[in-house]
Amino acid sequence: MPSHAEKLSIVVYGMRIKNREKGVNLLAKNIRKQNTEVQKPGNQRMELIPRFAFTAFLTVTLLAVSATPVFASNIFEVAKNAMQTVYKDVAGIATVAAVVCAAVCLLLMNFSKSGRTVDESRAWLKRIVICWAALMTLGAIVTYFESIIPQSMFGG
């Protein structure tokens, strides 16, 4: 024999199902009503004018808000600053990652009992050092070529 709480939950569950069915039927009626509505006579485009006006207003406002003035004297200063910022970020992340990976390789080399693991760790350590050195050398190369190539060469 079900308890009072179980009977109550069965009744509530039945009511939910009935209400859900009513909601589905109501939604279906509304959709049918919208699909069978007769269009009003006249210019249908007039109803779209407020939508287009709001979209245009929103677009212009967002462009005005997102546009930031450039305070550099020319494009070369902007590009130089952007490249320096990106390079500093990449070099910083690469240095930290290289140190962490090198530490793992050194720990594996020192505490491993398998000769194969030691050899693989040594190979990975070499790769890490070579990649890190190549990345750090890129900054020196860019700086060197920046001093050699005059900016007036690209000016109009």
Kinemage of the C-alpha trace (Angstrom):
@kinemage 1
@onewidth
@group {chain A} dominant
@subgroup {mainchain}
@vectorlist {calphas} color= white
{ca met a 1} P 0.000 0.000 0.000
{ca pro a 2} L 1.562 3.331 -1.036
{ca ser a 3} L 2.080 5.944 1.631
{ca his a 4} L 0.451 9.350 1.626
{ca ala a 5} L 3.628 11.010 0.241
{ca glu a 6} L 3.825 8.492 -2.618
{ca lys a 7} L 0.160 9.068 -3.508
{ca leu a 8} L 0.744 12.817 -3.463
{ca ser a 9} L 3.809 12.536 -5.716
{ca ile a 10} L 1.834 10.387 -8.192
{ca val a 11} L -0.947 12.979 -8.313
{ca val a 12} L 1.525 15.848 -8.754
{ca tyr a 13} L 3.359 13.940 -11.496
{ca gly a 14} L 0.050 13.311 -13.303
{ca met a 15} L -0.809 17.007 -13.069
{ca arg a 16} L 2.570 17.930 -14.529
{ca ile a 17} L 2.007 15.667 -17.507
{ca lys a 18} L -1.454 17.134 -18.118
{ca asn a 19} L -0.132 20.700 -17.853
{ca arg a 20} L 2.715 19.863 -20.237
{ca glu a 21} L 0.235 18.458 -22.759
{ca lys a 22} L -1.889 21.600 -22.447
{ca gly a 23} L 1.200 23.748 -23.031
{ca val a 24} L 2.165 21.766 -26.124
{ca asn a 25} L -1.366 22.037 -27.501
{ca leu a 26} L -1.439 25.771 -26.821
{ca leu a 27} L 1.929 26.223 -28.550
{ca ala a 28} L 0.713 24.231 -31.556
{ca lys a 29} L -2.437 26.394 -31.747
{ca asn a 30} L -0.360 29.585 -31.649
{ca ile a 31} L 1.940 28.321 -34.406
{ca arg a 32} L -1.013 27.315 -36.570
{ca lys a 33} L -2.621 30.702 -35.964
{ca gln a 34} L 0.572 32.556 -36.972
{ca asn a 35} L 1.020 30.440 -40.090
{ca thr a 36} L -2.562 30.929 -41.245
{ca glu a 37} L -2.719 34.671 -40.543
{ca val a 38} L -3.610 36.774 -43.532
{ca gln a 39} L -1.016 39.445 -44.262
{ca lys a 40} L -2.202 43.006 -43.881
{ca pro a 41} L -2.518 44.963 -47.080
{ca gly a 42} L 0.043 47.678 -47.700
{ca asn a 43} L 3.792 47.996 -47.708
{ca gln a 44} L 5.314 45.141 -45.675
{ca arg a 45} L 8.738 46.796 -45.713
{ca met a 46} L 7.494 49.603 -43.514
{ca glu a 47} L 7.379 47.166 -40.617
{ca leu a 48} L 11.064 46.363 -41.097
{ca ile a 49} L 12.298 49.967 -41.017
{ca pro a 50} L 12.571 50.145 -37.190
{ca arg a 51} L 14.575 46.903 -37.159
{ca phe a 52} L 17.005 48.170 -39.783
{ca ala a 53} L 17.309 51.525 -38.037
{ca phe a 54} L 18.121 49.886 -34.727
{ca thr a 55} L 20.653 47.549 -36.361
{ca ala a 56} L 22.366 50.480 -38.080
{ca phe a 57} L 22.417 52.482 -34.847
{ca leu a 58} L 23.862 49.540 -32.931
{ca thr a 59} L 26.540 48.938 -35.565
{ca val a 60} L 27.665 52.566 -35.623
{ca thr a 61} L 27.675 52.764 -31.830
{ca leu a 62} L 29.722 49.586 -31.432
{ca leu a 63} L 32.223 50.727 -34.051
{ca ala a 64} L 32.612 54.085 -32.320
{ca val a 65} L 33.106 52.460 -28.932
{ca ser a 66} L 35.554 49.828 -30.152
{ca ala a 67} L 37.673 52.192 -32.267
{ca thr a 68} L 40.761 53.285 -30.400
{ca pro a 69} L 43.039 56.035 -31.617
{ca val a 70} L 46.607 55.157 -32.522
{ca phe a 71} L 49.106 57.383 -30.760
{ca ala a 72} L 52.168 56.258 -32.709
{ca ser a 73} L 53.717 58.507 -35.306
{ca asn a 74} L 53.772 55.828 -37.980
{ca ile a 75} L 53.004 52.206 -38.676
{ca phe a 76} L 56.576 51.083 -38.016
{ca glu a 77} L 56.436 52.116 -34.360
{ca val a 78} L 53.103 50.339 -33.924
{ca ala a 79} L 54.439 47.157 -35.532
{ca lys a 80} L 57.662 47.315 -33.541
{ca asn a 81} L 55.835 47.726 -30.234
{ca ala a 82} L 53.423 44.917 -31.058
{ca met a 83} L 56.196 42.536 -32.091
{ca gln a 84} L 58.254 43.339 -29.006
{ca thr a 85} L 55.304 42.717 -26.730
{ca val a 86} L 54.447 39.414 -28.401
{ca tyr a 87} L 58.085 38.290 -28.401
{ca lys a 88} L 58.516 39.117 -24.706
{ca asp a 89} L 55.390 37.131 -23.843
{ca val a 90} L 56.397 34.146 -25.973
{ca ala a 91} L 59.969 34.195 -24.670
{ca gly a 92} L 58.770 34.336 -21.079
{ca ile a 93} L 56.367 31.428 -21.519
{ca ala a 94} L 58.946 29.421 -23.475
{ca thr a 95} L 61.592 29.970 -20.790
{ca val a 96} L 59.319 28.764 -18.016
{ca ala a 97} L 58.177 25.760 -20.065
{ca ala a 98} L 61.778 24.876 -20.979
{ca val a 99} L 62.893 25.037 -17.350
{ca val a 100} L 60.021 22.826 -16.198
{ca cys a 101} L 60.576 20.258 -18.969
{ca ala a 102} L 64.334 20.264 -18.399
{ca ala a 103} L 63.767 19.688 -14.677
{ca val a 104} L 61.532 16.689 -15.437
{ca cys a 105} L 64.153 15.294 -17.821
{ca leu a 106} L 66.920 15.739 -15.241
{ca leu a 107} L 64.834 14.071 -12.545
{ca leu a 108} L 64.133 11.131 -14.851
{ca met a 109} L 67.812 10.869 -15.720
{ca asn a 110} L 68.906 10.881 -12.080
{ca phe a 111} L 66.268 8.645 -10.522
{ca ser a 112} L 65.485 6.171 -13.289
{ca lys a 113} L 66.715 2.595 -13.071
{ca ser a 114} L 66.169 1.944 -16.767
{ca gly a 115} L 68.900 2.794 -19.247
{ca arg a 116} L 66.324 3.395 -21.962
{ca thr a 117} L 64.580 6.090 -19.887
{ca val a 118} L 67.901 7.812 -19.233
{ca asp a 119} L 68.730 7.835 -22.965
{ca glu a 120} L 65.296 9.188 -23.895
{ca ser a 121} L 65.508 11.858 -21.192
{ca arg a 122} L 68.928 12.926 -22.444
{ca ala a 123} L 67.581 13.165 -26.034
{ca trp a 124} L 64.584 15.222 -24.901
{ca leu a 125} L 66.832 17.513 -22.856
{ca lys a 126} L 68.948 18.194 -25.958
{ca arg a 127} L 65.825 18.992 -27.990
{ca ile a 128} L 64.516 21.339 -25.313
{ca val a 129} L 67.805 23.231 -25.093
{ca ile a 130} L 68.105 23.542 -28.887
{ca cys a 131} L 64.513 24.832 -29.275
{ca trp a 132} L 64.906 27.313 -26.436
{ca ala a 133} L 68.215 28.599 -27.855
{ca ala a 134} L 66.661 28.989 -31.327
{ca leu a 135} L 63.750 30.956 -29.905
{ca met a 136} L 66.037 33.254 -27.936
{ca thr a 137} L 68.267 33.765 -30.997
{ca leu a 138} L 65.294 35.026 -33.023
{ca gly a 139} L 65.134 38.130 -30.838
{ca ala a 140} L 68.809 38.881 -31.438
{ca ile a 141} L 68.413 38.395 -35.207
{ca val a 142} L 65.413 40.732 -35.397
{ca thr a 143} L 67.243 43.375 -33.360
{ca tyr a 144} L 70.302 43.082 -35.598
{ca phe a 145} L 68.331 43.444 -38.835
{ca glu a 146} L 66.324 46.292 -37.371
{ca ser a 147} L 69.492 48.340 -36.923
{ca ile a 148} L 70.784 47.466 -40.421
{ca ile a 149} L 67.640 48.248 -42.452
{ca pro a 150} L 66.753 51.950 -42.239
{ca gln a 151} L 63.118 52.941 -41.885
{ca ser a 152} L 63.506 55.557 -44.606
{ca met a 153} L 63.818 52.710 -47.082
{ca phe a 154} L 60.131 51.931 -46.573
{ca gly a 155} L 58.919 55.527 -46.331
{ca gly a 156} L 57.161 57.253 -49.191
